[in-house]
Amino acid sequence: MIPIDQPEVWLRGPVKGISPLLQPVAHALLQSREEVLRNMTDFPTELLWEKPCGVASVGFHLQHLSGVLDRLFTYAKSKPLTPDQLAYLQSEELPPNQETTVQHLMKRFDEQVEIALAQLLETSDEQLLNPVGVGRKQLPSTVLGLLFHAAEHTQRHTGQLLVTSRILRYTSP
């Protein structure tokens, strides 16, 4: 369990080995991981796919957090998505199977954050302004743009996940 009395990740100093220019990305990913792990550990699996007021389910957010990090960090390496990544994208809103639990989805997100941090360690400052294409249309971005977007997108969905899970906890019988 992550102690709640620690300052937010960005106030704990630099993440060892990661460029100062990429510290905000690392901090955002680590903060999201901590908040997900702290707040979702005892979330009831039977509520994973509920959509209160029609908003995206907790299960969607947990799957999307992993998938979007995988996809955006792939684009940041100037690589196209694999067929498996495209299939995962198409299935993010659907329960993967009956045995999928909150813990399984949290573990997958935790692992994806570790993969992203490893990529940040290998990303040099000289690469940050390299142009990269995004998606099938190869829309223009840069390595830094993709990594920053991955961080802010992860934070956005983490917030949505936490609000939706709280609503479900307090409104479900």
Backbone torsions as a table, in degrees:
resi	resn	phi	psi	omega
1	MET	NA	144.6	-178.4
2	ILE	-92.0	124.0	180.0
3	PRO	-60.1	136.5	-177.8
4	ILE	-82.5	-15.4	-175.1
5	ASP	-86.7	1.9	176.3
6	GLN	-78.5	151.4	173.0
7	PRO	-66.9	164.2	175.7
8	GLU	-57.6	156.9	-173.2
9	VAL	-55.3	-41.3	-176.0
10	TRP	-65.6	-16.0	179.0
11	LEU	-97.0	6.4	-179.2
12	ARG	-99.8	3.6	179.4
13	GLY	99.5	177.6	-176.4
14	PRO	-69.1	151.6	174.0
15	VAL	-84.5	120.4	-173.2
16	LYS	-54.0	129.8	173.7
17	GLY	88.0	-10.0	-178.2
18	ILE	-97.2	136.8	-178.8
19	SER	-52.5	142.2	175.5
20	PRO	-55.1	-30.9	179.9
21	LEU	-70.8	-21.2	-179.1
22	LEU	-105.4	2.9	178.8
23	GLN	-56.9	-42.9	178.9
24	PRO	-59.9	-34.9	177.8
25	VAL	-66.3	-49.4	179.9
26	ALA	-60.8	-44.5	-179.5
27	HIS	-61.4	-43.5	-179.1
28	ALA	-63.9	-42.3	-180.0
29	LEU	-66.4	-43.4	178.9
30	LEU	-65.5	-38.2	178.3
31	GLN	-64.3	-44.3	178.3
32	SER	-60.8	-44.9	-179.6
33	ARG	-59.9	-45.5	179.6
34	GLU	-61.3	-44.0	-178.5
35	GLU	-66.1	-39.9	178.0
36	VAL	-64.2	-49.3	-178.1
37	LEU	-63.7	-40.1	-178.5
38	ARG	-68.5	-39.8	-171.5
39	ASN	-95.3	-16.0	-174.1
40	MET	-108.3	-6.2	-174.0
41	THR	-53.4	-42.0	-177.9
42	ASP	-108.1	21.2	178.7
43	PHE	-70.2	133.2	-177.6
44	PRO	-67.7	125.3	-179.4
45	THR	-58.2	-32.8	-178.0
46	GLU	-66.5	-12.7	178.3
47	LEU	-99.3	0.1	-174.3
48	LEU	-53.4	-38.6	-171.9
49	TRP	-107.3	10.3	175.3
50	GLU	-70.9	144.5	-179.5
51	LYS	-123.4	83.6	-179.1
52	PRO	-63.6	129.4	-179.0
53	CYS	57.2	23.5	177.2
54	GLY	80.4	5.7	178.9
55	VAL	-77.7	167.0	-179.9
56	ALA	-60.6	145.3	-177.6
57	SER	-75.0	161.7	173.9
58	VAL	-59.2	-42.6	178.8
59	GLY	-59.1	-42.5	176.5
60	PHE	-58.6	-50.9	-177.2
61	HIS	-59.7	-42.6	179.7
62	LEU	-63.9	-41.4	177.9
63	GLN	-69.4	-40.7	-177.9
64	HIS	-66.2	-38.9	178.8
65	LEU	-55.5	-44.9	179.0
66	SER	-69.2	-47.2	-176.0
67	GLY	-64.6	-43.6	-176.9
68	VAL	-69.0	-36.3	175.6
69	LEU	-62.3	-45.5	179.1
70	ASP	-58.2	-48.2	-176.9
71	ARG	-67.3	-48.0	-176.7
72	LEU	-67.0	-37.6	177.9
73	PHE	-71.5	-27.5	173.2
74	THR	-65.9	-47.4	177.6
75	TYR	-60.6	-36.7	179.8
76	ALA	-63.5	-21.9	175.1
77	LYS	-90.2	9.0	-178.2
78	SER	59.8	35.5	178.7
79	LYS	-113.1	149.3	174.3
80	PRO	-78.4	160.8	176.4
81	LEU	-71.9	147.5	177.4
82	THR	-83.5	164.3	174.5
83	PRO	-57.2	-36.5	177.6
84	ASP	-64.0	-41.3	178.4
85	GLN	-65.2	-40.3	178.4
86	LEU	-65.7	-39.8	177.8
87	ALA	-64.9	-41.2	178.8
88	TYR	-61.6	-42.7	178.3
89	LEU	-56.7	-43.9	-178.5
90	GLN	-68.4	-20.6	-174.4
91	SER	-107.0	4.6	-174.0
92	GLU	-59.7	-29.7	-178.2
93	GLU	-86.0	-6.1	-175.7
94	LEU	-105.8	143.1	173.7
95	PRO	-62.8	127.6	-177.1
96	PRO	-65.3	-38.7	175.3
97	ASN	-171.6	171.8	-175.8
98	GLN	-63.1	-29.2	-175.6
99	GLU	-84.1	-6.4	-177.9
100	THR	-67.2	127.9	-179.3
101	THR	-117.7	168.2	175.1
102	VAL	-58.4	-43.2	-178.4
103	GLN	-61.7	-39.2	178.2
104	HIS	-61.8	-46.4	-178.3
105	LEU	-69.0	-35.6	177.2
106	MET	-67.1	-40.1	179.1
107	LYS	-62.5	-41.3	179.0
108	ARG	-63.1	-42.5	178.0
109	PHE	-64.3	-44.6	178.2
110	ASP	-56.2	-46.1	179.4
111	GLU	-64.4	-38.5	-179.4
112	GLN	-68.5	-35.6	175.3
113	VAL	-63.1	-41.5	178.4
114	GLU	-61.5	-41.3	178.2
115	ILE	-63.7	-42.6	179.2
116	ALA	-63.8	-43.6	179.1
117	LEU	-62.5	-39.1	177.5
118	ALA	-61.9	-39.3	178.1
119	GLN	-67.7	-38.9	177.0
120	LEU	-60.7	-39.7	178.0
121	LEU	-59.2	-33.6	-176.8
122	GLU	-90.4	-5.5	-176.7
123	THR	-89.9	119.9	-179.0
124	SER	-87.9	157.7	177.2
125	ASP	-59.3	-33.1	-178.9
126	GLU	-65.3	-24.6	-179.2
127	GLN	-81.8	-19.8	-166.7
128	LEU	-59.8	-33.8	-179.2
129	LEU	-96.3	5.8	176.0
130	ASN	-61.9	134.0	177.3
131	PRO	-72.4	141.9	175.0
132	VAL	-139.3	149.3	176.9
133	GLY	-95.1	144.7	-177.9
134	VAL	-116.3	126.9	173.7
135	GLY	77.4	-174.7	-178.3
136	ARG	-65.5	-30.9	179.6
137	LYS	-82.9	-5.7	-179.5
138	GLN	53.4	48.7	177.2
139	LEU	-62.9	144.0	-171.1
140	PRO	-76.6	135.8	172.0
141	SER	-152.5	-169.5	174.3
142	THR	-130.6	168.1	176.0
143	VAL	-56.2	-48.1	179.8
144	LEU	-61.2	-41.9	178.8
145	GLY	-60.0	-43.0	179.1
146	LEU	-67.0	-44.3	-178.9
147	LEU	-66.1	-40.6	177.4
148	PHE	-64.2	-44.2	179.2
149	HIS	-63.0	-39.4	177.4
150	ALA	-58.4	-41.5	-179.5
151	ALA	-67.3	-48.7	-177.2
152	GLU	-70.8	-32.8	178.8
153	HIS	-68.7	-38.8	176.3
154	THR	-63.3	-43.3	178.3
155	GLN	-63.1	-41.7	-179.6
156	ARG	-61.1	-47.1	-179.0
157	HIS	-72.4	-29.3	174.5
158	THR	-62.1	-46.0	177.9
159	GLY	-60.6	-44.5	178.8
160	GLN	-63.4	-41.3	178.0
161	LEU	-59.4	-46.6	-177.3
162	LEU	-66.0	-38.8	178.0
163	VAL	-67.5	-46.9	-179.5
164	THR	-62.0	-42.6	-179.5
165	SER	-65.3	-36.4	179.3
166	ARG	-67.7	-43.0	177.3
167	ILE	-58.7	-46.8	-179.0
168	LEU	-64.3	-38.9	179.6
169	ARG	-62.4	-37.8	-173.6
170	TYR	-94.6	-9.7	179.6
171	THR	-111.8	-10.9	-179.5
172	SER	-87.4	142.7	-179.7
173	PRO	-66.1	NA	NA
